[in-house]
Amino acid sequence: MTDRAPQPVDRQLPTDEARDLLALVRDIAQREIAPKAAEEEGAGRFPREIFTLLSESGLLGLPYDSEYGGGDQPYEVYLQVLEELAAVRLTVGLGVSVHSLSCHALANYGSKQQQVEFLPGMLGGGLLGAYCLSEPSSGSDAASLRTKAVRDGDHWTITGTKAWITHGGVADFYTVMARTGAEGPRGITAFLVPGDAEGLSAAAPEKKMGMKGSPTAQVHLDGVRVPDARRIGDEGQGFAIALAALDSGRLGIAACAIGLAQAALDEALAYATGRQQFGRPISDFQGLRFLLADMATQIEAGRALYLAAARLRDAGRPFAKQAAMAKLHCTDTAMKVTTDAVQVLGGYGYTADFPVERYMREAKVLQIVEGTNQIQRMVIGRHLAGPETR
Ligand SMILES: Cc1cc2nc3c(=O)[nH]c(=O)nc-3n(C[C@H](O)[C@H](O)[C@H](O)COP(=O)(O)OP(=O)(O)OC[C@H]3O[C@@H](n4cnc5c(N)ncnc54)[C@H](O)[C@@H]3O)c2cc1C
């Protein structure tokens, strides 16, 4: 019952090169990702080969320096690429966003020597990354993390457990935040740990509500030895590095949320114009028409918000408050729009015969990752009213 083909999003793109890039992404998305998305999500299969293809196509390092294999794209373009990928399969869009997050530390705080040695493989050499901040007892309060790194001559020995790690067990490298000093945010240092390091292992993937194709697992570091050449930035700088990556990462989550919401709206519109009740298409009824209008309006507002934040970032201006606002608004929009899409499809929406029930399950995680939406409100509140007095 899909009478009305979805219209491509009318995007504002800064260059012809960006327009060509988006066309390439749409082509890969439709040809390579969309056909297997529902089946593989149902089976919980991670599409590793898609990430290899994206890397070979230059799509895994888009916002980074071309000197090291990146794509030199502004965030306003990179995020719209994420949106297109997430619209066909969130596991892929979010996976690319997490990969970018895992490259952020080295690309922005690594030494020239480290960047020359490691970045080309990470940005365009087929490698896949993971970002390891959360632990079983420290999520929102990430600065209380306990994984320890102890210096041993020109090496470090890292011991601890990271939790909820996207690509845990399948990543080729892990950007790990570990405690090297006193309690609190200033005692944390960042490391780049290879996936095949001795002592690194992943638990069985979590059994999640949605995004079942994306492996999320605890990562155990049992006396993992890494040379000091794999320490990123200064000792004690790791928490600031982790938070800087998250400011950018939140924009990635916002873009993925809008892609998912757009996919849900497209599905709802196609259904509503084809389904007849009371002798008319259900899209004739004002009750549904207004619901669809609200869905579309929230999506457009979300897209405008994340792009405004991205354009601030691209201009080298502060964007952390706007990134938190975009993450908050876009992921709440994805939750609302996907829930409403199920409503538009009635009983059929509640079955796995249509993708909207999957979209609704997938949307929920976006309100949780990279700082829950309560934490986004805290961040915005601090920008507005200053730090809490206690
Ligand atoms: C599928 C998935 C993938 C993930 N991928 C990664 C990853 O790749 N790397 C990584 O490091 N982490 C990852 N995470 C972890 C994610 O970032 C955390 O789940 C998140 O930060 C919340 O931490 P928590 O689950 O421990 O919840 P808690 O911090 O225990 O929070 C529980 C509840 O309390 C609320 N809360 C906590 N503190 C406050 C406060 N001060 N004010 C108001 N409310 C508060 C929270 O908003 C939440 O509702 C992933 C999580 C999931 C589910």
The ligand as a Gaussian input file, in Angstrom:
#p B3LYP/6-31G(d) Opt

LIG

0 1
 C       22.684000       1.259000      22.039000
 C       23.657000       2.071000      22.840000
 C       24.883000       2.403000      22.277000
 C       25.830000       3.102000      23.031000
 N       27.061000       3.363000      22.489000
 C       28.036000       3.894000      23.271000
 C       29.369000       4.006000      22.780000
 O       29.674000       3.665000      21.629000
 N       30.323000       4.491000      23.618000
 C       30.046000       4.883000      24.891000
 O       30.963000       5.326000      25.582000
 N       28.778000       4.789000      25.385000
 C       27.779000       4.291000      24.612000
 N       26.501000       4.183000      25.091000
 C       26.219000       4.560000      26.477000
 C       25.344000       5.790000      26.612000
 O       26.092000       6.935000      26.296000
 C       24.801000       5.784000      28.049000
 O       23.826000       4.750000      28.111000
 C       24.219000       7.108000      28.458000
 O       25.209000       8.082000      28.572000
 C       23.456000       7.014000      29.784000
 O       24.201000       6.363000      30.755000
 P       23.538000       5.166000      31.597000
 O       22.924000       4.219000      30.640000
 O       24.555000       4.654000      32.545000
 O       22.343000       5.835000      32.393000
 P       22.419000       6.720000      33.803000
 O       23.520000       7.676000      33.671000
 O       22.461000       5.701000      34.901000
 O       21.052000       7.427000      33.730000
 C       19.809000       6.799000      34.079000
 C       18.714000       7.877000      34.017000
 O       19.013000       8.933000      34.956000
 C       19.038000      10.178000      34.292000
 N       20.050000      11.053000      34.899000
 C       21.321000      10.741000      35.257000
 N       21.931000      11.817000      35.786000
 C       21.045000      12.824000      35.754000
 C       21.064000      14.206000      36.156000
 N       22.141000      14.768000      36.686000
 N       19.947000      14.956000      35.975000
 C       18.813000      14.403000      35.427000
 N       18.736000      13.110000      35.038000
 C       19.828000      12.343000      35.189000
 C       19.385000       9.844000      32.845000
 O       18.974000      10.862000      31.952000
 C       18.622000       8.548000      32.645000
 O       17.282000       8.838000      32.354000
 C       25.513000       3.509000      24.349000
 C       24.261000       3.205000      24.900000
 C       23.341000       2.485000      24.162000
 C       22.011000       2.140000      24.791000

